[in-house]
């Protein structure tokens, strides 16, 4: 079913307003009332379109997914190990950019991320990359384990409380990729 033109305009206005609120006032100000005021629509319009704050947040997250997927496409011809590494590093960068949004989403609906379109897409991509790199490994299970590194609360704890630089996290992910790759290497 095609979205009505006025509904599409309101959706865009609400999403753009939410981005402005995040940039200017921070994640704590991302409420339906604040977004509605910034968008110039009624709060009921925000709720009709997004039901709750978590839905609005996940819609913003999905918008950032397009850019991430375009960046991944630039690694298409590389060997599986390099593509897996690029994927994991790109995910770390994406999570760093969206940390506040993802923390809101996790707090609002803790298990919702596992049913979101980006998570399903990431899981499929990782499963495929792991299967290509290590054909005898349980690729779907390893994909879940790799995605656990991007749990918003854990990532925020590592970056905030532990004060780990992003490069340390990426280095740890590289170690995991190397371990997965070794499952198919023959001992010399």
C-alpha positions in Angstrom: 0.0 0.0 0.0 1.4 3.4 -1.0 1.8 6.0 1.6 -0.4 9.1 1.2 1.5 12.2 0.2 0.6 14.1 3.3 1.5 11.2 5.5 4.9 10.9 3.7 5.6 14.6 4.3 4.7 14.3 7.9 6.9 11.3 8.3 9.8 13.1 6.8 9.2 16.2 8.9 9.1 14.2 12.1 12.3 12.3 11.2 14.1 15.5 10.3 12.9 17.1 13.5 14.1 14.2 15.5 17.6 14.5 14.0 17.6 18.2 14.8 16.5 17.5 18.4 19.2 14.9 18.8 21.9 17.3 17.4 20.8 20.4 19.4 19.4 19.0 22.6 20.7 15.5 23.0 19.0 12.1 23.4 17.3 12.9 26.6 15.2 15.5 24.8 13.9 13.1 22.2 10.3 12.9 23.3 7.2 12.9 21.2 6.3 16.3 22.5 9.6 17.9 21.7 9.8 16.2 18.2 6.2 17.3 17.4 6.9 20.9 18.3 10.1 20.9 16.3 8.3 19.3 13.3 5.3 21.6 13.5 2.8 18.8 13.9 0.6 17.6 16.7 1.9 15.1 19.1 -0.9 12.7 18.0 0.6 12.7 14.5 3.9 11.6 16.0 2.2 8.8 17.9 0.0 7.7 14.9 3.1 7.4 12.7 5.5 5.9 15.2 3.5 4.5 18.2 6.2 5.1 20.7 9.7 6.5 21.1 11.4 3.2 20.4 9.7 3.0 16.9 10.9 6.5 16.1 14.4 5.7 17.2 14.5 2.5 15.2 13.3 4.4 12.1 16.2 6.8 12.6 18.5 3.9 12.9 17.2 2.3 9.7 17.9 5.5 7.9 21.6 5.3 8.8 21.6 1.7 7.6 21.5 2.8 3.9 24.8 4.7 4.3 26.4 1.7 6.0 25.3 -0.7 3.3 26.7 1.6 0.6 30.1 1.7 2.4 30.1 -2.1 2.6 29.5 -2.4 -1.2 32.9 -0.8 -1.7 34.5 -3.9 -0.3 32.7 -6.4 -2.7 35.7 -7.7 -4.5 37.9 -8.3 -1.5 38.6 -11.7 0.1 36.2 -12.8 2.8 38.5 -12.1 5.7 38.9 -8.4 4.6 35.2 -8.1 3.9 34.3 -9.5 7.4 36.8 -7.1 9.0 35.4 -4.2 7.0 31.9 -5.1 8.1 32.8 -5.4 11.8 34.8 -2.1 11.8 32.0 -0.4 9.9 29.5 -1.6 12.5 31.7 -0.3 15.3 31.9 3.1 13.6 28.1 3.1 13.0 27.4 2.2 16.7 29.7 4.9 17.8 27.7 7.4 15.8 24.4 6.1 16.9 25.2 5.2 20.5 22.7 7.5 22.1 19.9 6.4 19.7 20.7 2.7 20.3 20.8 3.1 24.1 17.3 4.7 23.9 16.0 1.9 21.8 17.6 -0.8 24.1 16.0 0.8 27.2 12.6 1.3 25.5 12.3 -2.2 24.1 15.3 -4.4 25.0 14.7 -7.4 22.7 13.4 -5.3 19.8 16.8 -5.0 18.1 16.7 -8.7 17.3 13.6 -8.2 15.2 14.6 -5.0 13.5 15.4 -4.9 9.8 19.0 -3.8 10.3 19.7 -6.6 12.8 18.2 -9.2 10.5 20.2 -7.8 7.5 23.4 -7.7 9.6 22.9 -11.3 10.7 22.4 -12.5 7.2 25.4 -10.7 5.9 27.6 -11.9 8.8 26.3 -15.5 8.4 27.3 -15.4 4.7 30.7 -13.9 5.4 31.5 -16.4 8.1 30.4 -19.3 6.0 32.6 -18.1 3.1 35.6 -17.6 5.4 35.1 -20.8 7.5 32.8 -23.3 5.6 32.8 -25.9 8.4 31.9 -23.4 11.2 28.3 -22.8 12.5 28.1 -19.5 10.7 24.7 -18.4 12.0 25.7 -19.0 15.6 29.0 -17.1 15.1 27.1 -14.2 13.5 25.0 -13.9 16.7 28.1 -13.9 18.8 29.8 -11.3 16.7 26.7 -9.1 16.8 26.7 -9.3 20.6 29.8 -7.0 20.5 27.4 -4.3 19.3 24.9 -4.6 22.2 24.4 -0.9 23.0 24.8 -1.2 26.8 28.0 -3.2 26.5 29.5 -0.9 23.8 28.6 2.1 25.8 30.2 0.6 28.9 33.4 -0.2 27.0 33.6 3.3 25.5 32.4 5.2 28.6 33.2 3.4 31.8 36.2 1.5 30.7 37.3 4.4 28.4 38.4 2.0 25.7 39.3 3.7 22.4 37.4 2.5 19.4 40.6 1.1 17.9 40.9 -1.3 20.9 37.4 -2.6 20.2 38.2 -3.0 16.5 41.4 -4.8 17.3 39.5 -7.3 19.5 37.1 -7.9 16.6 40.1 -8.5 14.3 41.3 -11.2 16.8 37.9 -12.9 16.5 38.1 -12.8 12.7 41.6 -14.3 12.8 40.3 -17.1 15.1 37.3 -17.8 12.8 39.7 -17.9 9.8 42.0 -20.4 11.6 39.2 -22.9 11.9 39.7 -23.8 8.2 43.5 -23.5 8.1 45.5 -26.7 8.2 48.3 -27.1 10.7 51.7 -27.0 9.1 
